[in-house]
Amino acid sequence: MPVHIHPTADEALHHLARYFCELAGQAIAARGRFVVALSGGSSPRKLYELLASTAFRDSVSWGQVYFFFGDERHVPHTDAESNYLMAKTALLAPLGILPEQVFAVDTSLPPAAAAQAYTRSLEQFFSGDGTQFDLVLLGLGDDAHTASLFPHTPVLQETQAGAREVFLADKQVYRITLTAPLLNQARAVVFLVYGAGKSTAVERVLNGAHDPARFPAQLIAPVGELHWFLDEAAASLLPDA
Ligand SMILES: O=C1O[C@H](COP(=O)(O)O)[C@@H](O)[C@H](O)[C@H]1O
């Protein structure tokens, strides 16, 4: 599994942006479309802004790219916490992506219904082809969660590919997440992690004992490629860094 360690976050972001464009070109040439699951939280915003910048925007046939979300907070799409809003602001609106290319979680529904509806959207979109993303972008929380697969939550036991609701008891909030079996069907999965605050989580996930209940990102083992793009700060506790 390639772990790419770059001196700075900016360099990691540029290398990942180039990889994104490369995969998009290959997928569009082979299958006529590029289907991506976006990550949320704070780290990917800079990647999205970079992809929409003059440096990269002409490197992808954006009209053939379809966007889903690896996870979403159960808040309105106008809420500052919304992963959809972040992606819309940083990537989708600047690139003029059409609404029919974007599959957001319907957070106006109650959490379980929103998850069921999202599972159905995925099934309809991929009908017959199997639900396989060309690329899943993921981040890593400092508690080793990824998407909304949080430590010690029941969704970690899920064996079916789909979307599920997750209740975070400490924050008393719901999220919707794609399950590990679904994420693992992807042709490529990429973690983008930068900053010293993530170094312990990176070390535990990549080098610690296998304990996905504590380190859920260890559940990610796709049938396709798996890459980690790190800066030196996030990689600082890895033995070879
Ligand atoms: O909550 C979330 O966090 C993880 C990590 O996000 P970051 O803000 O620490 O970079 C992210 O992968 C997930 O999509 C997001 O909803």
Ligand as a Chemical Component Dictionary entry (heavy atoms), coordinates in Angstrom:
data_LIG
# 
_chem_comp.id                   LIG 
_chem_comp.type                 NON-POLYMER 
_chem_comp.pdbx_formal_charge   0 
_chem_comp.three_letter_code    LIG 
# 
loop_
_chem_comp_atom.comp_id 
_chem_comp_atom.atom_id 
_chem_comp_atom.alt_atom_id 
_chem_comp_atom.type_symbol 
_chem_comp_atom.charge 
_chem_comp_atom.model_Cartn_x 
_chem_comp_atom.model_Cartn_y 
_chem_comp_atom.model_Cartn_z 
_chem_comp_atom.pdbx_ordinal 
LIG O1 O1 O 0 -15.942 14.293 10.319 1  
LIG C1 C1 C 0 -15.254 14.130 9.393  2  
LIG O2 O2 O 0 -13.959 13.981 9.611  3  
LIG C2 C2 C 0 -13.154 13.173 8.835  4  
LIG C3 C3 C 0 -11.802 13.780 9.085  5  
LIG O3 O3 O 0 -11.962 15.162 8.888  6  
LIG P1 P1 P 0 -10.960 16.308 9.213  7  
LIG O4 O4 O 0 -11.790 17.535 9.363  8  
LIG O5 O5 O 0 -10.301 15.947 10.507 9  
LIG O6 O6 O 0 -10.023 16.378 8.072  10 
LIG C4 C4 C 0 -13.641 13.167 7.399  11 
LIG O7 O7 O 0 -13.034 12.159 6.710  12 
LIG C5 C5 C 0 -15.143 13.016 7.322  13 
LIG O8 O8 O 0 -15.602 13.028 5.985  14 
LIG C6 C6 C 0 -15.751 14.130 8.033  15 
LIG O9 O9 O 0 -17.131 14.189 7.979  16 
# 
loop_
_chem_comp_bond.comp_id 
_chem_comp_bond.atom_id_1 
_chem_comp_bond.atom_id_2 
_chem_comp_bond.value_order 
_chem_comp_bond.pdbx_ordinal 
LIG O1 C1 DOUB 1  
LIG C1 O2 SING 2  
LIG C1 C6 SING 3  
LIG O2 C2 SING 4  
LIG C2 C3 SING 5  
LIG C2 C4 SING 6  
LIG C3 O3 SING 7  
LIG O3 P1 SING 8  
LIG P1 O4 DOUB 9  
LIG P1 O5 SING 10 
LIG P1 O6 SING 11 
LIG C4 O7 SING 12 
LIG C4 C5 SING 13 
LIG C5 O8 SING 14 
LIG C5 C6 SING 15 
LIG C6 O9 SING 16 
# 
